[in-house]
């Protein structure tokens, strides 16, 4: 399993591995700049893609582009709640969730990509505005993640920015795989 296939059971076994991998993808980039740029980058990546391209997974058992975008929207919803709890409460518990169960139970495969993009845009805009207006003391506040332990809000900003980049890379792989499928000779040749 890759560092970025992170169902709840695997995250609980080695949550720090996932964290290190996501932060490595972010590297020295400014997390707030990444958070601000992602909605437009997402729109550019999916623009002009056919319905088939958006719904074709990278390979069997993996997500399609529409599932990735809906995951980002739901992840942003979860983060919105986490941010507000951390700012308003003292050391709240931040519960993890199984992203693959959400994708299945919430039928990510069937959503309209335009709606998923709208949800992500609205939620990300609200979160960025809130974060940008917080004093440094608020960014140092802590939540207690059920899998990863104590996490500061400014650290979570880095994780979510890295998470964006991970999924943008995933979208590039999905579309590259689809292009490769189109360019491959028919079987038997």
Buried (B, 14 or more C-beta within 10 A) or exposed (E): EEBBBBEBEBBEEEBEEBBEBBBEBBEEBEBBEBBBBBBEBBBEBBEEBEEEBBBBBBEEEBBBBBBBBBBBBBBBBBBBEBBEBBBEEEEBEBEBBBBBEBBEEBEBBEBEBEEBBEBBBBBBEEBBEBBEEBEEEBBEBBBBBBBBEEBBBBBBBBBBBBBBBBBBEBBEEBBEBBEEEEEEEEEEE
